[in-house]
Amino acid sequence: MRQPVRPLHRGFARSMRTDATKAENMLWQALRNRQLNGLKFKRQVPLDGYILDFACFEARLIIEVDGSQHAELQRDTVRDRHFETRGFGILRFWNEEVERNLDAVCGAILQAADGRG
């Protein structure tokens, strides 16, 4: 079900797509075009007033790729709880983790998606 998105959020999400981190770009290359086990991912998705790094709606899975600025942020905890109560699974990876071990990250995503779709 599509939800209306405020133009401000839509524009912010669009700018985040063009200004992605190296780790986000690396992961996007592995996720795009249903390359990961046929799962359809979208990136920088505005939803419920938040912008999700990556989302697979068929598996109800959200992937976040975080830098050090996210260490122990209460806002992230509140956000994760918001989406968990709506039936989403959330995976968080550090930028460095994606850059150094993309295969393991993709494996963790596949494992989390298994049975959610």
Phi and psi in radians as a Rosetta constraint file:
Dihedral C 1 N 2 CA 2 C 2 CIRCULARHARMONIC -1.354 0.35
Dihedral N 2 CA 2 C 2 N 3 CIRCULARHARMONIC 2.488 0.35
Dihedral C 2 N 3 CA 3 C 3 CIRCULARHARMONIC -2.047 0.35
Dihedral N 3 CA 3 C 3 N 4 CIRCULARHARMONIC 2.554 0.35
Dihedral C 3 N 4 CA 4 C 4 CIRCULARHARMONIC -1.133 0.35
Dihedral N 4 CA 4 C 4 N 5 CIRCULARHARMONIC 2.441 0.35
Dihedral C 4 N 5 CA 5 C 5 CIRCULARHARMONIC -2.053 0.35
Dihedral N 5 CA 5 C 5 N 6 CIRCULARHARMONIC 2.287 0.35
Dihedral C 5 N 6 CA 6 C 6 CIRCULARHARMONIC -1.105 0.35
Dihedral N 6 CA 6 C 6 N 7 CIRCULARHARMONIC 2.450 0.35
Dihedral C 6 N 7 CA 7 C 7 CIRCULARHARMONIC -0.944 0.35
Dihedral N 7 CA 7 C 7 N 8 CIRCULARHARMONIC -0.601 0.35
Dihedral C 7 N 8 CA 8 C 8 CIRCULARHARMONIC -1.086 0.35
Dihedral N 8 CA 8 C 8 N 9 CIRCULARHARMONIC -0.785 0.35
Dihedral C 8 N 9 CA 9 C 9 CIRCULARHARMONIC -1.160 0.35
Dihedral N 9 CA 9 C 9 N 10 CIRCULARHARMONIC -0.709 0.35
Dihedral C 9 N 10 CA 10 C 10 CIRCULARHARMONIC -1.069 0.35
Dihedral N 10 CA 10 C 10 N 11 CIRCULARHARMONIC -0.779 0.35
Dihedral C 10 N 11 CA 11 C 11 CIRCULARHARMONIC -1.145 0.35
Dihedral N 11 CA 11 C 11 N 12 CIRCULARHARMONIC -0.694 0.35
Dihedral C 11 N 12 CA 12 C 12 CIRCULARHARMONIC -1.133 0.35
Dihedral N 12 CA 12 C 12 N 13 CIRCULARHARMONIC -0.750 0.35
Dihedral C 12 N 13 CA 13 C 13 CIRCULARHARMONIC -1.079 0.35
Dihedral N 13 CA 13 C 13 N 14 CIRCULARHARMONIC -0.728 0.35
Dihedral C 13 N 14 CA 14 C 14 CIRCULARHARMONIC -1.084 0.35
Dihedral N 14 CA 14 C 14 N 15 CIRCULARHARMONIC -0.751 0.35
Dihedral C 14 N 15 CA 15 C 15 CIRCULARHARMONIC -1.191 0.35
Dihedral N 15 CA 15 C 15 N 16 CIRCULARHARMONIC -0.569 0.35
Dihedral C 15 N 16 CA 16 C 16 CIRCULARHARMONIC -1.194 0.35
Dihedral N 16 CA 16 C 16 N 17 CIRCULARHARMONIC -0.527 0.35
Dihedral C 16 N 17 CA 17 C 17 CIRCULARHARMONIC -1.158 0.35
Dihedral N 17 CA 17 C 17 N 18 CIRCULARHARMONIC -0.646 0.35
Dihedral C 17 N 18 CA 18 C 18 CIRCULARHARMONIC -1.440 0.35
Dihedral N 18 CA 18 C 18 N 19 CIRCULARHARMONIC -0.276 0.35
Dihedral C 18 N 19 CA 19 C 19 CIRCULARHARMONIC -2.075 0.35
Dihedral N 19 CA 19 C 19 N 20 CIRCULARHARMONIC 0.744 0.35
Dihedral C 19 N 20 CA 20 C 20 CIRCULARHARMONIC -1.278 0.35
Dihedral N 20 CA 20 C 20 N 21 CIRCULARHARMONIC 2.703 0.35
Dihedral C 20 N 21 CA 21 C 21 CIRCULARHARMONIC -1.307 0.35
Dihedral N 21 CA 21 C 21 N 22 CIRCULARHARMONIC 2.912 0.35
Dihedral C 21 N 22 CA 22 C 22 CIRCULARHARMONIC -1.019 0.35
Dihedral N 22 CA 22 C 22 N 23 CIRCULARHARMONIC -0.763 0.35
Dihedral C 22 N 23 CA 23 C 23 CIRCULARHARMONIC -1.115 0.35
Dihedral N 23 CA 23 C 23 N 24 CIRCULARHARMONIC -0.740 0.35
Dihedral C 23 N 24 CA 24 C 24 CIRCULARHARMONIC -1.081 0.35
Dihedral N 24 CA 24 C 24 N 25 CIRCULARHARMONIC -0.741 0.35
Dihedral C 24 N 25 CA 25 C 25 CIRCULARHARMONIC -1.116 0.35
Dihedral N 25 CA 25 C 25 N 26 CIRCULARHARMONIC -0.734 0.35
Dihedral C 25 N 26 CA 26 C 26 CIRCULARHARMONIC -1.074 0.35
Dihedral N 26 CA 26 C 26 N 27 CIRCULARHARMONIC -0.806 0.35
Dihedral C 26 N 27 CA 27 C 27 CIRCULARHARMONIC -1.171 0.35
Dihedral N 27 CA 27 C 27 N 28 CIRCULARHARMONIC -0.676 0.35
Dihedral C 27 N 28 CA 28 C 28 CIRCULARHARMONIC -1.062 0.35
Dihedral N 28 CA 28 C 28 N 29 CIRCULARHARMONIC -0.679 0.35
Dihedral C 28 N 29 CA 29 C 29 CIRCULARHARMONIC -1.096 0.35
Dihedral N 29 CA 29 C 29 N 30 CIRCULARHARMONIC -0.515 0.35
Dihedral C 29 N 30 CA 30 C 30 CIRCULARHARMONIC -1.442 0.35
Dihedral N 30 CA 30 C 30 N 31 CIRCULARHARMONIC -0.469 0.35
Dihedral C 30 N 31 CA 31 C 31 CIRCULARHARMONIC -1.661 0.35
Dihedral N 31 CA 31 C 31 N 32 CIRCULARHARMONIC -0.498 0.35
Dihedral C 31 N 32 CA 32 C 32 CIRCULARHARMONIC -1.166 0.35
Dihedral N 32 CA 32 C 32 N 33 CIRCULARHARMONIC 2.748 0.35
Dihedral C 32 N 33 CA 33 C 33 CIRCULARHARMONIC 0.986 0.35
Dihedral N 33 CA 33 C 33 N 34 CIRCULARHARMONIC 0.611 0.35
Dihedral C 33 N 34 CA 34 C 34 CIRCULARHARMONIC 1.014 0.35
Dihedral N 34 CA 34 C 34 N 35 CIRCULARHARMONIC 0.524 0.35
Dihedral C 34 N 35 CA 35 C 35 CIRCULARHARMONIC -1.259 0.35
Dihedral N 35 CA 35 C 35 N 36 CIRCULARHARMONIC -0.383 0.35
Dihedral C 35 N 36 CA 36 C 36 CIRCULARHARMONIC -1.740 0.35
Dihedral N 36 CA 36 C 36 N 37 CIRCULARHARMONIC 1.607 0.35
Dihedral C 36 N 37 CA 37 C 37 CIRCULARHARMONIC 0.978 0.35
Dihedral N 37 CA 37 C 37 N 38 CIRCULARHARMONIC 0.498 0.35
Dihedral C 37 N 38 CA 38 C 38 CIRCULARHARMONIC 1.354 0.35
Dihedral N 38 CA 38 C 38 N 39 CIRCULARHARMONIC 0.115 0.35
Dihedral C 38 N 39 CA 39 C 39 CIRCULARHARMONIC -1.340 0.35
Dihedral N 39 CA 39 C 39 N 40 CIRCULARHARMONIC 2.374 0.35
Dihedral C 39 N 40 CA 40 C 40 CIRCULARHARMONIC -1.636 0.35
Dihedral N 40 CA 40 C 40 N 41 CIRCULARHARMONIC 1.945 0.35
Dihedral C 40 N 41 CA 41 C 41 CIRCULARHARMONIC -1.880 0.35
Dihedral N 41 CA 41 C 41 N 42 CIRCULARHARMONIC 2.560 0.35
Dihedral C 41 N 42 CA 42 C 42 CIRCULARHARMONIC -2.049 0.35
Dihedral N 42 CA 42 C 42 N 43 CIRCULARHARMONIC 2.705 0.35
Dihedral C 42 N 43 CA 43 C 43 CIRCULARHARMONIC -2.107 0.35
Dihedral N 43 CA 43 C 43 N 44 CIRCULARHARMONIC 2.640 0.35
Dihedral C 43 N 44 CA 44 C 44 CIRCULARHARMONIC 0.834 0.35
Dihedral N 44 CA 44 C 44 N 45 CIRCULARHARMONIC 1.106 0.35
Dihedral C 44 N 45 CA 45 C 45 CIRCULARHARMONIC -1.687 0.35
Dihedral N 45 CA 45 C 45 N 46 CIRCULARHARMONIC 2.089 0.35
Dihedral C 45 N 46 CA 46 C 46 CIRCULARHARMONIC -1.350 0.35
Dihedral N 46 CA 46 C 46 N 47 CIRCULARHARMONIC 2.211 0.35
Dihedral C 46 N 47 CA 47 C 47 CIRCULARHARMONIC -2.671 0.35
Dihedral N 47 CA 47 C 47 N 48 CIRCULARHARMONIC 2.230 0.35
Dihedral C 47 N 48 CA 48 C 48 CIRCULARHARMONIC 0.941 0.35
Dihedral N 48 CA 48 C 48 N 49 CIRCULARHARMONIC 0.622 0.35
Dihedral C 48 N 49 CA 49 C 49 CIRCULARHARMONIC 1.460 0.35
Dihedral N 49 CA 49 C 49 N 50 CIRCULARHARMONIC 0.065 0.35
Dihedral C 49 N 50 CA 50 C 50 CIRCULARHARMONIC -2.062 0.35
Dihedral N 50 CA 50 C 50 N 51 CIRCULARHARMONIC 2.849 0.35
Dihedral C 50 N 51 CA 51 C 51 CIRCULARHARMONIC -2.077 0.35
Dihedral N 51 CA 51 C 51 N 52 CIRCULARHARMONIC 2.071 0.35
Dihedral C 51 N 52 CA 52 C 52 CIRCULARHARMONIC -1.572 0.35
Dihedral N 52 CA 52 C 52 N 53 CIRCULARHARMONIC 2.359 0.35
Dihedral C 52 N 53 CA 53 C 53 CIRCULARHARMONIC -1.046 0.35
Dihedral N 53 CA 53 C 53 N 54 CIRCULARHARMONIC -0.928 0.35
Dihedral C 53 N 54 CA 54 C 54 CIRCULARHARMONIC -2.486 0.35
Dihedral N 54 CA 54 C 54 N 55 CIRCULARHARMONIC 2.479 0.35
Dihedral C 54 N 55 CA 55 C 55 CIRCULARHARMONIC -2.465 0.35
Dihedral N 55 CA 55 C 55 N 56 CIRCULARHARMONIC 2.388 0.35
Dihedral C 55 N 56 CA 56 C 56 CIRCULARHARMONIC -2.052 0.35
Dihedral N 56 CA 56 C 56 N 57 CIRCULARHARMONIC 1.814 0.35
Dihedral C 56 N 57 CA 57 C 57 CIRCULARHARMONIC -1.274 0.35
Dihedral N 57 CA 57 C 57 N 58 CIRCULARHARMONIC -0.554 0.35
Dihedral C 57 N 58 CA 58 C 58 CIRCULARHARMONIC -1.150 0.35
Dihedral N 58 CA 58 C 58 N 59 CIRCULARHARMONIC -0.566 0.35
Dihedral C 58 N 59 CA 59 C 59 CIRCULARHARMONIC -1.712 0.35
Dihedral N 59 CA 59 C 59 N 60 CIRCULARHARMONIC -0.042 0.35
Dihedral C 59 N 60 CA 60 C 60 CIRCULARHARMONIC 0.881 0.35
Dihedral N 60 CA 60 C 60 N 61 CIRCULARHARMONIC 0.958 0.35
Dihedral C 60 N 61 CA 61 C 61 CIRCULARHARMONIC -2.242 0.35
Dihedral N 61 CA 61 C 61 N 62 CIRCULARHARMONIC 2.307 0.35
Dihedral C 61 N 62 CA 62 C 62 CIRCULARHARMONIC -1.999 0.35
Dihedral N 62 CA 62 C 62 N 63 CIRCULARHARMONIC 2.334 0.35
Dihedral C 62 N 63 CA 63 C 63 CIRCULARHARMONIC -2.043 0.35
Dihedral N 63 CA 63 C 63 N 64 CIRCULARHARMONIC 2.235 0.35
Dihedral C 63 N 64 CA 64 C 64 CIRCULARHARMONIC -2.059 0.35
Dihedral N 64 CA 64 C 64 N 65 CIRCULARHARMONIC 2.361 0.35
Dihedral C 64 N 65 CA 65 C 65 CIRCULARHARMONIC -2.017 0.35
Dihedral N 65 CA 65 C 65 N 66 CIRCULARHARMONIC 1.984 0.35
Dihedral C 65 N 66 CA 66 C 66 CIRCULARHARMONIC -1.983 0.35
Dihedral N 66 CA 66 C 66 N 67 CIRCULARHARMONIC 2.549 0.35
Dihedral C 66 N 67 CA 67 C 67 CIRCULARHARMONIC -1.679 0.35
Dihedral N 67 CA 67 C 67 N 68 CIRCULARHARMONIC -3.097 0.35
Dihedral C 67 N 68 CA 68 C 68 CIRCULARHARMONIC -1.100 0.35
Dihedral N 68 CA 68 C 68 N 69 CIRCULARHARMONIC -0.360 0.35
Dihedral C 68 N 69 CA 69 C 69 CIRCULARHARMONIC -1.142 0.35
Dihedral N 69 CA 69 C 69 N 70 CIRCULARHARMONIC -0.251 0.35
Dihedral C 69 N 70 CA 70 C 70 CIRCULARHARMONIC -1.649 0.35
Dihedral N 70 CA 70 C 70 N 71 CIRCULARHARMONIC 0.006 0.35
Dihedral C 70 N 71 CA 71 C 71 CIRCULARHARMONIC -1.047 0.35
Dihedral N 71 CA 71 C 71 N 72 CIRCULARHARMONIC 2.060 0.35
Dihedral C 71 N 72 CA 72 C 72 CIRCULARHARMONIC 0.995 0.35
Dihedral N 72 CA 72 C 72 N 73 CIRCULARHARMONIC 0.670 0.35
Dihedral C 72 N 73 CA 73 C 73 CIRCULARHARMONIC -1.435 0.35
Dihedral N 73 CA 73 C 73 N 74 CIRCULARHARMONIC 2.167 0.35
Dihedral C 73 N 74 CA 74 C 74 CIRCULARHARMONIC -1.093 0.35
Dihedral N 74 CA 74 C 74 N 75 CIRCULARHARMONIC -0.601 0.35
Dihedral C 74 N 75 CA 75 C 75 CIRCULARHARMONIC -1.037 0.35
Dihedral N 75 CA 75 C 75 N 76 CIRCULARHARMONIC -0.663 0.35
Dihedral C 75 N 76 CA 76 C 76 CIRCULARHARMONIC -1.152 0.35
Dihedral N 76 CA 76 C 76 N 77 CIRCULARHARMONIC -0.667 0.35
Dihedral C 76 N 77 CA 77 C 77 CIRCULARHARMONIC -1.117 0.35
Dihedral N 77 CA 77 C 77 N 78 CIRCULARHARMONIC -0.781 0.35
Dihedral C 77 N 78 CA 78 C 78 CIRCULARHARMONIC -1.094 0.35
Dihedral N 78 CA 78 C 78 N 79 CIRCULARHARMONIC -0.773 0.35
Dihedral C 78 N 79 CA 79 C 79 CIRCULARHARMONIC -1.095 0.35
Dihedral N 79 CA 79 C 79 N 80 CIRCULARHARMONIC -0.805 0.35
Dihedral C 79 N 80 CA 80 C 80 CIRCULARHARMONIC -1.045 0.35
Dihedral N 80 CA 80 C 80 N 81 CIRCULARHARMONIC -0.771 0.35
Dihedral C 80 N 81 CA 81 C 81 CIRCULARHARMONIC -1.071 0.35
Dihedral N 81 CA 81 C 81 N 82 CIRCULARHARMONIC -0.707 0.35
Dihedral C 81 N 82 CA 82 C 82 CIRCULARHARMONIC -0.972 0.35
Dihedral N 82 CA 82 C 82 N 83 CIRCULARHARMONIC -0.841 0.35
Dihedral C 82 N 83 CA 83 C 83 CIRCULARHARMONIC -1.352 0.35
Dihedral N 83 CA 83 C 83 N 84 CIRCULARHARMONIC -0.559 0.35
Dihedral C 83 N 84 CA 84 C 84 CIRCULARHARMONIC -1.101 0.35
Dihedral N 84 CA 84 C 84 N 85 CIRCULARHARMONIC -0.672 0.35
Dihedral C 84 N 85 CA 85 C 85 CIRCULARHARMONIC -1.197 0.35
Dihedral N 85 CA 85 C 85 N 86 CIRCULARHARMONIC -0.271 0.35
Dihedral C 85 N 86 CA 86 C 86 CIRCULARHARMONIC -1.731 0.35
Dihedral N 86 CA 86 C 86 N 87 CIRCULARHARMONIC 0.201 0.35
Dihedral C 86 N 87 CA 87 C 87 CIRCULARHARMONIC 1.563 0.35
Dihedral N 87 CA 87 C 87 N 88 CIRCULARHARMONIC 0.216 0.35
Dihedral C 87 N 88 CA 88 C 88 CIRCULARHARMONIC -1.629 0.35
Dihedral N 88 CA 88 C 88 N 89 CIRCULARHARMONIC 2.543 0.35
Dihedral C 88 N 89 CA 89 C 89 CIRCULARHARMONIC -1.634 0.35
Dihedral N 89 CA 89 C 89 N 90 CIRCULARHARMONIC 2.536 0.35
Dihedral C 89 N 90 CA 90 C 90 CIRCULARHARMONIC -2.185 0.35
Dihedral N 90 CA 90 C 90 N 91 CIRCULARHARMONIC 2.273 0.35
Dihedral C 90 N 91 CA 91 C 91 CIRCULARHARMONIC -2.056 0.35
Dihedral N 91 CA 91 C 91 N 92 CIRCULARHARMONIC 2.353 0.35
Dihedral C 91 N 92 CA 92 C 92 CIRCULARHARMONIC -2.097 0.35
Dihedral N 92 CA 92 C 92 N 93 CIRCULARHARMONIC 2.325 0.35
Dihedral C 92 N 93 CA 93 C 93 CIRCULARHARMONIC -2.237 0.35
Dihedral N 93 CA 93 C 93 N 94 CIRCULARHARMONIC 2.558 0.35
Dihedral C 93 N 94 CA 94 C 94 CIRCULARHARMONIC -1.391 0.35
Dihedral N 94 CA 94 C 94 N 95 CIRCULARHARMONIC 2.611 0.35
Dihedral C 94 N 95 CA 95 C 95 CIRCULARHARMONIC -0.871 0.35
Dihedral N 95 CA 95 C 95 N 96 CIRCULARHARMONIC -0.845 0.35
Dihedral C 95 N 96 CA 96 C 96 CIRCULARHARMONIC -1.068 0.35
Dihedral N 96 CA 96 C 96 N 97 CIRCULARHARMONIC -0.653 0.35
Dihedral C 96 N 97 CA 97 C 97 CIRCULARHARMONIC -1.085 0.35
Dihedral N 97 CA 97 C 97 N 98 CIRCULARHARMONIC -0.757 0.35
Dihedral C 97 N 98 CA 98 C 98 CIRCULARHARMONIC -1.147 0.35
Dihedral N 98 CA 98 C 98 N 99 CIRCULARHARMONIC -0.791 0.35
Dihedral C 98 N 99 CA 99 C 99 CIRCULARHARMONIC -1.148 0.35
Dihedral N 99 CA 99 C 99 N 100 CIRCULARHARMONIC -0.603 0.35
Dihedral C 99 N 100 CA 100 C 100 CIRCULARHARMONIC -1.589 0.35
Dihedral N 100 CA 100 C 100 N 101 CIRCULARHARMONIC -0.459 0.35
Dihedral C 100 N 101 CA 101 C 101 CIRCULARHARMONIC -2.560 0.35
Dihedral N 101 CA 101 C 101 N 102 CIRCULARHARMONIC 1.097 0.35
Dihedral C 101 N 102 CA 102 C 102 CIRCULARHARMONIC -1.031 0.35
Dihedral N 102 CA 102 C 102 N 103 CIRCULARHARMONIC -0.657 0.35
Dihedral C 102 N 103 CA 103 C 103 CIRCULARHARMONIC -1.072 0.35
Dihedral N 103 CA 103 C 103 N 104 CIRCULARHARMONIC -0.743 0.35
Dihedral C 103 N 104 CA 104 C 104 CIRCULARHARMONIC -1.163 0.35
Dihedral N 104 CA 104 C 104 N 105 CIRCULARHARMONIC -0.667 0.35
Dihedral C 104 N 105 CA 105 C 105 CIRCULARHARMONIC -1.084 0.35
Dihedral N 105 CA 105 C 105 N 106 CIRCULARHARMONIC -0.816 0.35
Dihedral C 105 N 106 CA 106 C 106 CIRCULARHARMONIC -1.099 0.35
Dihedral N 106 CA 106 C 106 N 107 CIRCULARHARMONIC -0.652 0.35
Dihedral C 106 N 107 CA 107 C 107 CIRCULARHARMONIC -1.088 0.35
Dihedral N 107 CA 107 C 107 N 108 CIRCULARHARMONIC -0.733 0.35
Dihedral C 107 N 108 CA 108 C 108 CIRCULARHARMONIC -1.142 0.35
Dihedral N 108 CA 108 C 108 N 109 CIRCULARHARMONIC -0.660 0.35
Dihedral C 108 N 109 CA 109 C 109 CIRCULARHARMONIC -1.131 0.35
Dihedral N 109 CA 109 C 109 N 110 CIRCULARHARMONIC -0.804 0.35
Dihedral C 109 N 110 CA 110 C 110 CIRCULARHARMONIC -1.044 0.35
Dihedral N 110 CA 110 C 110 N 111 CIRCULARHARMONIC -0.758 0.35
Dihedral C 110 N 111 CA 111 C 111 CIRCULARHARMONIC -1.092 0.35
Dihedral N 111 CA 111 C 111 N 112 CIRCULARHARMONIC -0.744 0.35
Dihedral C 111 N 112 CA 112 C 112 CIRCULARHARMONIC -1.194 0.35
Dihedral N 112 CA 112 C 112 N 113 CIRCULARHARMONIC -0.623 0.35
Dihedral C 112 N 113 CA 113 C 113 CIRCULARHARMONIC -1.301 0.35
Dihedral N 113 CA 113 C 113 N 114 CIRCULARHARMONIC -0.471 0.35
Dihedral C 113 N 114 CA 114 C 114 CIRCULARHARMONIC -1.031 0.35
Dihedral N 114 CA 114 C 114 N 115 CIRCULARHARMONIC 2.108 0.35
Dihedral C 114 N 115 CA 115 C 115 CIRCULARHARMONIC 1.517 0.35
Dihedral N 115 CA 115 C 115 N 116 CIRCULARHARMONIC -0.138 0.35
Dihedral C 115 N 116 CA 116 C 116 CIRCULARHARMONIC -1.533 0.35
Dihedral N 116 CA 116 C 116 N 117 CIRCULARHARMONIC -0.370 0.35
